[in-house]
Amino acid sequence: MVEKIIWRKRALYRLEKLLPYLTEEFGEKVAETFLERLNTELELISEFPELGPKHPTKNQHLRVMHRLTSIIYKITSNQLIVLDIWDNRRKPK
């Protein structure tokens, strides 16, 4: 069980860009639903850290939150580190 969730700057940056976009394009209800879903997923990951498949060469996991959005995260002994909120339509670098 994870005791603390830490957000990396990149993940916060992407979230800060995504929320206004969702609100503007689809309405406040969609943005609120997205945040609720994100919180639910983070709670699940906190309880079951190995829930998302692990990258074969990096020490990180990927949890598909929605067909268009994934959470990239890393686990330490008692922390969940959110590395990125990934738009699945983007090509990985």
C-alpha positions in Angstrom: 0.0 0.0 0.0 1.3 3.4 -1.0 1.3 6.1 1.7 2.1 9.2 -0.4 1.4 10.3 -4.0 3.9 12.6 -5.6 3.3 14.5 -8.8 6.2 15.3 -11.1 6.3 18.6 -12.8 5.5 17.2 -16.3 2.4 15.3 -15.0 1.1 18.5 -13.3 1.8 20.5 -16.4 -0.1 18.2 -18.7 -3.0 18.0 -16.2 -3.1 21.9 -16.0 -3.3 22.0 -19.9 -5.8 19.2 -20.2 -8.4 20.4 -17.7 -9.1 23.8 -19.4 -9.2 22.0 -22.7 -11.8 19.5 -21.5 -13.9 22.3 -19.9 -13.8 24.5 -23.0 -14.4 21.8 -25.6 -16.8 19.5 -23.7 -18.0 21.3 -20.6 -17.4 21.5 -16.9 -19.2 18.2 -16.2 -16.7 16.3 -18.5 -13.7 17.9 -16.8 -15.1 17.0 -13.3 -15.8 13.5 -14.4 -12.2 13.2 -15.7 -10.9 14.4 -12.3 -13.1 11.9 -10.4 -11.9 9.1 -12.7 -8.2 10.2 -12.2 -8.6 10.2 -8.4 -10.3 6.8 -8.6 -7.5 5.4 -10.7 -4.8 6.8 -8.3 -6.6 5.2 -5.3 -6.6 1.9 -7.1 -3.0 2.2 -8.0 -2.2 3.1 -4.4 -3.8 -0.1 -3.2 -2.5 -2.3 -6.0 0.8 -0.7 -7.2 1.5 -3.4 -9.7 -1.9 -2.9 -11.4 -0.4 -1.4 -14.5 2.0 -3.3 -16.7 5.7 -2.6 -16.0 7.8 -1.2 -18.8 10.4 -3.9 -19.8 13.5 -1.6 -19.4 12.3 1.3 -17.3 11.2 1.2 -13.7 7.7 2.6 -14.5 4.2 1.4 -15.0 1.4 2.4 -17.4 -2.3 2.4 -16.4 -4.8 3.1 -19.1 -7.3 5.3 -17.5 -9.4 6.0 -20.6 -8.9 5.1 -24.3 -7.3 8.5 -24.8 -5.5 8.9 -21.5 -2.9 6.9 -19.5 -1.1 7.4 -16.2 2.6 6.7 -16.2 3.9 6.1 -12.7 6.7 4.7 -10.6 6.6 3.0 -7.3 9.0 3.3 -4.4 8.8 1.6 -1.1 5.9 3.8 0.1 5.3 6.3 -2.7 3.4 6.5 -5.9 5.2 9.0 -8.2 3.0 10.2 -11.1 5.4 10.8 -13.9 3.0 11.8 -16.7 -0.6 12.0 -17.8 -0.2 10.7 -21.4 -2.4 11.4 -24.3 -2.7 8.0 -26.1 -3.0 9.7 -29.5 0.6 11.0 -29.2 3.5 9.0 -30.5 6.0 8.0 -27.8 9.5 9.5 -28.0 
